[in-house]
Amino acid sequence: MSGRFVRSSKYRHVFGRPTRKEHCYDNIRISRNAWDTNLVKANPKYISVNWEASGGGAFAVIPINEKGRLPEQLPLFRGHTAVVLDTDWSPFNDSLIASASDDGKAFIYKVPEEFTLRTEEGEPVKDVAPVQKLTGHSRKVGHVLFNPAAENVLATSSGDYTVKIWDVEAGSSRLTLKNTDIIQSLSWSANGSLLVTTSRDKKLRIWDVRQEQPAQVVPGHGGAKASRVTWMGEHNRVATTGFSKMSDRQLGLWDIREPKEPLEGFQMLDAISGVCMPFWDDGTQCLYLAGKGDGNIRYFEYANDKFEFLSEYKSSDPQRGIAFLPKRGVNVHENEVMRAFKTVNDSYIEPISFLVPRRAEVFQDDIFPPTVGVKPAMSAAEWFDGKESLPPKIDLAGVYAGEEPAEVASDYKPTARAPSSKLPSPTKKVPEPEPEPMPPASALRGPPPSMNEQTSSIKDLASKFNDDKEDDELDDDSSDFEEIAKPVDRSEKHAAAAAPQEKSRPTPTSRALGDGLLPVEDKPDDFDRASQVAASQDTRTQIQSQEVAASKSTLEHLSNPAPSSKSTMEALNNPGAASKTTIDSLSNPVPAPKSTIGSLSSPKSSSAPFSDQPIQNSLAEIKGLLEVQTKTMSAQSQEISKLTAEVDRLRTKLGE
């Protein structure tokens, strides 16, 4: 029995739940700049949005609890003289945010205490100014990204083909990574010691940041469009999205120790033209892919060193930007494992919750392992001195209980659950019975064909000589004939074989064979009668044996001078009359005289009462069948002669 086997996974039934319009963030003016960025970033308290503003660049910060339609006038975070291209929140301070602009500068902002967008009527709207300005790039700054392990360490990429590592507290650039083309995407390792980048030259680079040199440089996606990269948490793996030379979207999994090519090659996603934005969740070991220009979000589970497709969130509303919430901000009471914020029509932001469908009323520790908290692993000075460490984690069970989450070690691994005693014991596997050996071919043969089957096969063979084919089929040069030997004229053989029969038994059948064969019309009824000849062979053989036995008895009776009847003595004295009577009885289909039949059937007494009607009927039937068979054989002989002539004509035409 065959069945469908499904891979076991806790997240196999994760589904995305959209939010109603009244619970979204409406009346938003998202930047229309063409730079490839995510446009929005989120943390458990705020959402930042690249704003379409005049008089210099700006971005907005929206408190995550202030949903609905936003006011027309908002306090914006200003300071740049050109459009804002990217923002990023500090992983250890929810009020600290960095911005990158087309003016070649990166600014640091601090969200005011009790910040809100809804002011009282008549109260003026106050914009927020930067607290730190990072200058040093000669061209636009396209990306900003905080270090995930060290506090106040920031990476910025620029159009001058460099990546600078900043000490935010000091406001200075400490390290510079020199690239050969514009950086399209960058991502830190979990301990903050390595940085992976993709660039416009289609190269994937893994940087040893504090050495200011790339440790690995390998070819990435071959397409001309932008590619993205994300580090897969604490694994020595990175995931990339990009395009093939045929503009198909691809997903790649790379081993940073040997990144010559992706593990098991590139995985084709689809042929949509929008850039695919990857997001990694280290708690569930899942990768989320959101495409620009489409409303779908795919999610994969990383298992057995490959990505296993789980499901896909589908929506008719396309997104141009998207952000995912850190794990410490999800709603653990509803078994929410991830939450995304997508832009819709550049006018509002829609939250999407990814839930595990469970009815349990307790904390689900198997789907909520400890996650990174708000405490850094080291300071900026320690990191620049070469220290490497993972940040400590927090237990989300405290968040579920409404308490301060407990801190656990960075290398903490949840213990496996003990098997419950209520579970049934595994049954012993019963060995499957060995398959029985197949019988030999001779044993698989069926019974011999019956008489009806043989008759039908004779009819099928005879049907190839039917005259209902059109004449144009014979003139077709592409006709396919089998090469057969030229048949012998059977009419001469039948005439020679019938000559002795004329001397001993001048029957109408022998006369017909001697006179020649006449063409007859080949009808299906003649073939049906011809097929019955085989069924009457046994009857004919039995009658012939009886006639031979009767002739032998008659000869013995003639040689023995025993007393006989008067009619018998007359037959002996006048042999000419007897022969004439015998010939007339055989030639005439009407019943013969009783004397002749009696002498053939009973040599001892010819005057005994006897019924000769059944024998006469059998002889008449045999003669009729012989005539039908003769006509059929004649028609077949003529057809074979025609086919032979056609074959000779085709050979001559082909020049053989």
C-alpha positions in Angstrom: 0.0 0.0 0.0 1.4 3.4 -1.0 0.8 6.6 0.9 1.9 10.2 1.1 4.6 10.8 3.7 4.8 14.3 5.2 7.9 15.7 6.9 7.4 16.3 10.6 7.6 19.9 11.6 6.2 22.1 14.4 5.8 25.0 11.9 4.2 23.0 9.1 0.8 24.7 9.7 2.0 28.2 10.3 -0.3 30.7 8.5 -0.4 34.4 8.0 -3.3 36.4 9.4 -3.9 39.9 7.9 -5.2 42.9 9.8 -8.4 44.8 9.1 -8.0 48.2 7.6 -9.1 50.0 10.8 -6.3 48.4 12.7 -3.6 49.3 10.2 -1.5 52.5 10.1 -3.3 54.6 7.6 -2.7 58.1 6.0 1.1 57.5 5.4 3.1 59.1 2.7 5.9 56.7 1.8 9.0 57.8 -0.1 8.9 57.2 -3.8 12.6 57.2 -4.2 13.9 54.3 -6.5 16.7 53.2 -4.3 16.5 49.5 -3.4 15.7 49.5 0.3 13.1 48.0 2.6 11.5 51.5 3.3 10.3 50.5 6.8 12.0 49.1 10.0 10.4 48.0 13.2 11.1 47.1 16.9 8.7 46.3 19.7 8.0 50.0 20.3 8.2 51.9 17.0 8.0 51.7 13.3 10.2 53.9 11.1 9.1 54.9 7.6 11.0 56.7 4.8 8.8 59.8 4.3 8.0 61.7 1.2 8.9 65.1 2.4 9.9 68.4 0.9 12.6 70.7 2.0 15.2 68.0 2.6 15.0 64.4 3.6 13.0 63.0 6.6 11.5 59.9 8.0 8.6 59.3 10.4 8.5 57.2 13.6 5.1 55.6 14.5 4.5 54.2 17.9 3.4 50.6 17.4 0.2 51.0 19.5 -1.1 54.1 17.7 -3.1 52.4 14.9 -5.8 53.7 12.7 -5.7 56.9 10.6 -2.8 59.1 11.5 -3.1 62.9 11.6 -2.2 65.1 8.6 0.6 66.8 10.4 3.2 64.5 12.0 6.4 65.2 13.9 9.2 64.1 11.5 12.8 63.2 12.1 14.6 65.8 10.0 18.2 67.0 9.5 19.2 65.5 6.1 19.5 67.8 3.1 18.5 65.0 0.7 16.1 62.1 0.7 16.4 59.4 3.4 17.4 56.1 1.8 17.5 53.7 4.8 17.0 53.4 8.6 17.9 50.9 11.3 17.0 50.5 15.0 19.5 49.7 17.6 19.1 46.1 18.8 19.8 47.1 22.5 18.0 50.5 22.7 14.5 50.7 21.3 14.7 54.5 21.2 17.9 54.8 19.2 17.8 54.9 15.4 20.2 55.5 12.6 19.4 57.0 9.1 21.3 57.1 5.8 20.7 59.7 3.2 21.5 60.7 -0.4 23.5 63.7 1.0 26.4 61.3 2.0 25.8 61.4 5.7 24.5 59.1 8.4 22.6 60.5 11.4 21.7 59.1 14.8 18.4 60.0 16.4 16.9 59.4 19.8 13.1 59.1 20.1 11.8 61.4 22.9 10.2 60.0 26.0 6.5 59.4 25.7 6.6 60.2 22.0 3.2 60.3 20.3 1.8 61.4 16.9 -1.5 62.7 18.3 -1.1 66.1 19.8 -3.7 68.3 21.3 -5.6 70.7 19.1 -3.6 73.9 18.7 -0.4 72.5 19.9 2.5 73.0 17.4 4.1 69.9 15.8 7.8 69.6 16.8 10.3 67.8 14.5 13.1 65.7 16.0 16.7 66.6 15.3 19.7 64.2 15.2 21.9 63.7 18.3 24.9 62.5 16.3 26.2 63.2 12.7 28.5 60.7 11.0 30.3 62.2 8.1 33.0 60.7 6.0 31.5 59.2 2.8 32.0 61.1 -0.4 28.8 59.9 -2.0 25.3 58.8 -1.0 25.0 56.4 1.9 22.6 53.6 0.9 22.5 51.3 3.9 23.0 51.5 7.7 23.1 48.4 10.0 23.9 48.1 13.7 26.1 45.4 15.0 24.0 42.6 16.6 26.5 41.8 19.5 28.4 45.0 20.3 26.7 48.2 21.5 26.8 51.3 19.4 28.8 49.8 16.5 27.3 50.8 13.1 28.1 49.8 9.5 27.3 52.1 6.6 27.7 51.4 2.9 28.1 54.1 0.3 28.3 54.8 -3.4 32.0 55.5 -3.0 32.4 51.6 -2.9 33.3 51.5 0.8 31.8 50.2 4.0 32.7 52.2 7.1 32.4 50.8 10.7 31.5 53.6 13.1 31.9 54.0 16.9 28.6 55.8 17.5 29.6 57.2 20.9 32.8 58.7 19.6 31.2 59.7 16.2 34.2 58.5 14.2 34.9 55.9 11.6 37.3 53.2 13.0 37.4 50.7 10.1 36.9 51.0 6.3 36.2 48.1 3.9 37.1 48.9 0.3 34.9 47.2 -2.3 35.0 47.4 -6.1 31.3 48.3 -6.8 28.2 49.6 -5.1 27.0 47.5 -2.1 23.5 46.2 -2.6 23.0 44.4 0.7 24.9 43.6 3.9 24.4 41.4 7.0 26.3 40.8 10.3 27.1 37.4 11.8 25.6 36.6 15.2 28.8 37.5 17.1 29.4 40.6 15.0 32.9 39.6 13.9 32.1 38.9 10.2 30.1 40.9 7.6 28.7 39.5 4.3 27.9 41.7 1.4 26.5 41.5 -2.2 27.4 44.1 -4.7 26.6 45.2 -8.3 29.6 43.2 -9.6 27.7 40.0 -8.8 30.2 38.9 -6.1 29.5 37.5 -2.7 32.1 38.7 -0.1 32.6 37.6 3.5 34.6 40.2 5.3 36.8 39.8 8.4 35.8 43.2 9.5 38.6 44.0 12.0 41.2 42.9 9.4 39.5 45.2 6.8 39.8 42.5 4.1 37.5 40.0 2.6 38.0 36.4 3.7 36.0 34.9 0.8 35.1 36.3 -2.6 32.9 34.1 -4.8 30.6 34.6 -7.7 27.0 35.2 -6.6 23.8 35.3 -8.7 24.3 35.8 -12.4 21.4 38.1 -13.1 21.7 41.8 -13.7 19.2 42.8 -11.0 19.9 43.4 -7.3 20.6 40.5 -4.9 20.1 40.3 -1.2 21.8 38.5 1.6 21.1 37.6 5.2 23.2 35.8 7.8 21.4 32.8 9.3 21.8 33.6 13.0 24.3 31.4 14.8 24.8 29.1 11.8 27.9 29.2 9.5 25.4 29.7 6.7 24.2 32.7 4.7 21.1 32.9 2.4 21.0 34.9 -0.7 18.2 35.9 -3.1 18.8 37.1 -6.6 18.2 36.5 -10.3 19.5 34.1 -12.9 20.7 35.1 -16.3 17.2 34.3 -17.5 15.7 36.7 -14.9 14.3 33.9 -12.7 14.3 34.6 -9.0 16.7 32.3 -7.1 17.4 31.3 -3.5 20.9 30.2 -2.5 22.3 28.6 0.7 26.0 29.1 1.3 28.6 27.6 3.6 30.9 30.4 4.7 33.8 28.1 5.1 33.7 26.8 1.5 31.5 29.3 -0.4 32.6 28.3 -3.9 29.1 27.6 -4.9 25.7 27.3 -3.1 24.8 24.1 -1.4 22.9 21.9 -3.8 22.9 24.8 -6.3 20.4 27.7 -6.7 16.8 27.0 -6.0 14.4 28.5 -8.6 11.5 30.4 -7.0 9.5 32.0 -9.9 9.9 34.4 -12.8 8.6 37.6 -11.1 10.7 40.7 -11.7 10.6 42.2 -8.2 13.5 41.9 -5.8 13.1 39.2 -3.1 13.8 40.4 0.5 15.0 37.7 2.9 14.4 37.7 6.7 15.8 35.1 9.0 14.2 34.0 12.3 16.7 32.3 14.5 14.1 31.1 17.0 12.1 29.0 14.6 14.9 28.4 12.1 12.7 29.8 9.4 13.5 32.0 6.4 10.8 34.4 5.1 11.0 35.7 1.6 8.9 38.8 0.6 8.9 40.0 -3.0 8.7 43.6 -4.1 5.8 44.2 -6.4 3.8 41.1 -5.3 1.8 40.4 -2.2 3.1 36.9 -1.4 5.4 35.9 1.5 7.0 32.5 1.3 8.5 30.8 4.4 11.0 28.0 4.5 12.3 25.9 7.4 16.0 25.2 7.6 16.5 21.5 8.3 19.1 18.9 7.2 21.2 21.7 5.7 18.6 22.7 3.2 15.5 24.8 3.0 12.2 23.0 3.3 9.2 24.9 1.9 6.4 25.3 4.5 3.8 27.5 3.0 3.0 30.9 1.5 1.0 33.9 2.5 -0.9 35.2 -0.5 -2.4 38.6 -0.9 -3.7 40.7 -3.7 -2.1 43.9 -2.3 1.5 44.2 -3.5 4.2 45.5 -1.2 7.1 47.8 -1.9 8.6 47.7 1.5 8.4 45.3 4.5 9.9 44.9 8.0 9.8 42.0 10.5 9.6 42.5 14.3 12.3 41.1 16.6 11.3 37.9 18.3 11.0 39.6 21.7 8.1 41.7 20.5 5.7 38.9 19.3 2.5 38.0 21.0 3.2 34.7 22.7 -0.4 34.4 24.0 -1.6 33.9 20.5 1.3 31.6 19.5 2.6 34.4 17.1 6.0 33.3 15.9 6.6 36.3 13.6 5.0 39.6 12.7 5.6 41.6 9.5 4.7 45.2 8.5 4.1 45.6 4.8 3.4 48.8 2.9 0.3 48.8 0.8 -0.2 51.2 -2.1 2.3 53.6 -0.4 -0.5 54.8 1.7 -0.8 52.5 4.8 1.1 49.8 6.6 -0.6 46.5 7.3 0.6 44.1 10.1 0.6 40.4 9.3 0.8 37.9 12.1 2.3 34.4 11.5 0.6 32.0 13.9 1.0 28.4 14.9 -2.5 26.9 15.3 -2.7 25.5 18.8 -5.4 25.5 21.5 -3.2 25.0 24.5 -3.7 27.7 27.3 -0.1 27.4 28.5 3.2 28.7 27.3 4.5 26.8 24.3 8.2 26.5 25.0 8.9 24.3 22.0 8.0 27.0 19.5 9.4 29.9 21.7 13.0 29.1 22.6 15.1 31.8 24.3 15.9 34.7 22.1 18.3 37.7 22.1 17.3 40.4 24.7 18.3 44.0 25.1 21.7 43.4 26.8 24.8 43.6 24.5 27.6 41.1 24.6 30.3 43.8 24.7 30.9 47.5 24.4 32.1 49.2 21.3 35.6 49.5 22.7 35.8 45.8 23.5 34.6 44.9 20.1 37.2 47.1 18.4 39.8 45.5 20.6 39.0 42.1 19.1 36.5 40.5 21.5 34.0 38.0 20.2 30.9 36.9 22.1 27.2 36.2 21.6 24.7 38.4 23.4 22.8 36.9 26.3 19.2 35.6 25.7 15.9 35.9 27.6 13.3 33.3 28.3 10.0 34.3 26.8 8.1 32.4 29.5 8.4 35.5 31.7 6.9 37.6 28.9 4.0 35.2 28.7 3.5 35.5 32.5 3.7 39.3 32.4 6.9 39.4 34.4 10.4 40.6 33.7 12.0 37.9 31.4 14.7 35.9 33.0 18.2 36.0 31.4 19.8 32.8 30.1 23.2 32.1 28.8 23.9 32.8 25.1 24.7 29.2 24.4 21.6 27.9 26.1 19.9 25.0 24.4 16.4 23.9 25.5 16.3 20.4 26.9 14.3 17.7 25.1 11.0 16.8 26.7 10.7 13.5 28.5 8.4 11.0 26.8 5.0 10.9 28.4 3.9 7.7 30.1 0.5 8.0 28.4 2.0 7.5 25.0 1.5 4.0 23.7 4.6 1.9 23.5 6.0 1.4 20.1 4.8 -1.8 18.5 7.3 -4.3 17.4 7.8 -4.3 13.7 6.5 -7.4 12.1 8.8 -8.6 9.3 7.1 -8.5 6.0 6.5 -11.9 4.3 8.8 -12.7 1.5 7.1 -12.5 -1.9 6.3 -15.8 -3.5 8.4 -16.8 -6.5 6.9 -16.2 -9.8 5.9 -19.4 -11.7 7.7 -20.3 -14.8 6.5 -19.1 -18.2 5.1 -22.5 -19.1 2.9 -22.4 -16.0 1.5 -19.0 -16.9 0.2 -20.2 -20.3 -3.5 -20.3 -20.7 -5.6 -23.1 -22.1 -5.4 -23.8 -25.9 -7.7 -21.7 -28.0 -11.2 -23.1 -28.6 -12.8 -23.9 -31.9 -14.7 -20.5 -31.9 -11.5 -18.6 -31.3 -9.8 -20.4 -34.1 -12.7 -19.7 -36.4 -12.6 -16.0 -35.6 -8.9 -15.9 -36.3 -9.5 -17.5 -39.7 -12.1 -14.8 -40.4 -9.6 -12.1 -39.4 -7.0 -13.5 -41.7 -9.5 -13.8 -44.6 -10.8 -10.2 -44.1 -7.6 -8.8 -45.5 -8.7 -10.1 -48.9 -12.0 -8.2 -49.0 -12.8 -6.2 -52.1 -14.2 -3.2 -50.3 -10.9 -1.2 -50.5 -10.8 1.7 -52.9 -8.7 1.5 -56.0 -6.8 4.6 -55.1 -5.2 2.7 -52.2 -3.6 0.4 -54.7 -2.1 3.4 -56.6 -0.5 4.9 -53.5 3.3 4.8 -53.8 3.6 4.8 -50.0 1.9 1.4 -49.7 3.7 -1.1 -47.6 3.6 -4.7 -48.8 5.3 -7.7 -47.4 7.5 -9.6 -49.8 5.8 -12.9 -50.4 6.5 -15.8 -52.7 4.6 -16.0 -55.9 1.7 -18.4 -55.4 1.2 -21.5 -57.5 -2.0 -21.7 -59.6 -4.2 -23.9 -57.5 -6.8 -24.5 -60.1 -4.5 -27.0 -62.0 -3.8 -28.9 -58.8 -7.5 -29.2 -58.0 -8.2 -30.4 -61.5 -5.4 -33.0 -61.3 -6.5 -34.2 -57.9 -10.1 -34.4 -59.1 -9.4 -36.5 -62.2 -9.3 -40.0 -60.5 -12.4 -39.0 -58.6 -14.3 -38.5 -61.9 -13.6 -42.2 -62.9 -14.7 -43.7 -59.7 -17.4 -41.2 -58.6 -18.8 -38.9 -61.3 -20.3 -36.4 -58.9 -21.4 -32.8 -59.8 -18.4 -31.6 -57.7 -15.9 -33.3 -59.9 -17.6 -32.0 -63.0 -17.4 -28.5 -61.6 -13.7 -28.9 -60.9 -13.1 -30.3 -64.4 -15.0 -27.5 -66.1 -12.8 -24.8 -64.6 -13.1 -22.2 -61.8 -15.6 -19.4 -62.3 -15.1 -16.0 -60.5 -17.6 -15.5 -57.7 -18.4 -12.5 -55.6 -16.6 -12.5 -52.3 -19.3 -12.0 -49.7 -18.9 -12.1 -45.9 -21.5 -15.0 -45.8 -19.3 -17.2 -48.0 -16.5 -16.8 -45.4 -18.8 -17.7 -42.6 -19.8 -20.9 -44.4 -16.2 -21.6 -45.2 -15.3 -21.2 -41.5 -17.9 -23.9 -40.8 -16.0 -26.4 -42.9 -13.5 -26.9 -40.1 -16.4 -27.7 -37.8 -17.7 -30.4 -40.2 -14.4 -32.2 -40.7 -15.1 -34.8 -38.1 -18.5 -35.6 -39.6 -17.1 -35.9 -43.1 -14.2 -38.2 -41.9 -16.7 -40.5 -40.1 -18.9 -40.8 -43.2 -15.9 -41.5 -45.5 -14.8 -44.3 -43.1 -18.3 -45.8 -43.2 -18.3 -45.7 -47.0 -14.9 -47.5 -47.1 -16.1 -50.1 -44.7 -19.3 -50.6 -46.8 -17.3 -51.0 -50.0 -15.0 -53.6 -48.4 -18.0 -55.6 -47.2 -19.5 -55.4 -50.6 -16.4 -56.8 -52.3 -16.3 -59.7 -49.7 -19.9 -60.4 -50.5 -19.3 -60.5 -54.2 -16.3 -62.9 -53.8 -18.3 -65.2 -51.6 -20.9 -67.4 -53.6 -23.5 -67.2 -50.9 -27.2 -67.2 -51.7 -28.6 -63.7 -52.3 -31.7 -62.0 -53.4 -33.0 -61.7 -56.9 -32.0 -58.1 -57.3 -28.4 -58.9 -56.3 -28.1 -61.7 -58.8 -29.4 -59.5 -61.5 -26.8 -56.9 -60.6 -24.0 -59.5 -60.9 -25.3 -60.9 -64.3 -25.8 -57.4 -65.7 -22.9 -55.3 -64.5 -23.5 -52.4 -66.9 -27.0 -51.8 -65.6 -25.7 -51.9 -62.0 -23.0 -49.3 -62.8 -25.5 -47.1 -64.5 -27.8 -47.3 -61.5 -24.9 -46.5 -59.1 -23.8 -43.4 -61.2 -27.4 -42.1 -61.4 -27.8 -42.5 -57.6 -24.5 -40.5 -56.9 -25.2 -37.8 -59.5 -28.8 -37.2 -58.6 -29.4 -35.4 -55.3 -32.8 -37.1 -54.9 -33.0 -40.3 -52.8 -31.3 -43.3 -54.6 -32.9 -46.7 -55.0 -33.0 -48.8 -51.9 -31.1 -51.6 -53.6 -27.9 -49.6 -54.1 -28.0 -48.0 -50.6 -28.8 -51.4 -49.1 -25.9 -53.1 -50.8 -23.5 -50.4 -49.5 -24.8 -50.4 -45.9 -25.8 -54.1 -45.4 -23.9 -56.8 -47.4 -25.8 -59.7 -45.9 -29.4 -58.7 -46.8 -30.5 -56.1 -49.2 -34.2 -56.6 -48.7 -34.2 -55.7 -45.0 -36.0 -52.5 -44.1 -33.6 -49.5 -43.9 -33.9 -45.6 -43.9 -31.3 -43.9 -46.3 -32.5 -40.3 -45.9 -29.8 -39.2 -43.3 -26.9 -40.3 -45.5 -28.3 -38.5 -48.5 -28.7 -35.3 -46.5 -25.1 -35.6 -45.3 -23.8 -36.1 -48.8 -25.8 -33.2 -50.1 -24.5 -31.0 -47.3 -20.9 -32.1 -48.0 -21.2 -31.3 -51.7 -22.6 -27.9 -50.9 -19.7 -27.1 -48.5 -17.1 -28.3 -51.0 -18.6 -26.0 -53.7 -18.4 -23.0 -51.3 -14.9 -23.8 -50.3 -13.8 -24.2 -53.9 -15.3 -20.8 -54.8 -13.6 -19.2 -51.8 -10.2 -20.7 -52.7 -10.6 -19.5 -56.3 -11.4 -15.9 -55.1 -8.4 -15.9 -52.8 -6.2 -17.2 -55.6 -7.3 -14.4 -57.8 -6.7 -11.8 -55.1 -3.2 -13.1 -54.4 -2.5 -12.9 -58.1 -3.5 -9.3 -58.1 -1.4 -8.5 -55.1 1.6 -10.2 -56.7 1.2 -8.2 -59.8 1.0 -5.0 -57.7 4.2 -5.9 -55.9 6.0 -6.5 -59.2 4.7 -3.2 -60.6 5.9 -1.3 -57.5 9.4 -3.0 -57.7 9.6 -2.0 -61.4 8.6 1.6 -60.5 11.2 1.8 -57.7 13.9 0.6 -60.2 14.7 -2.6 -58.4 
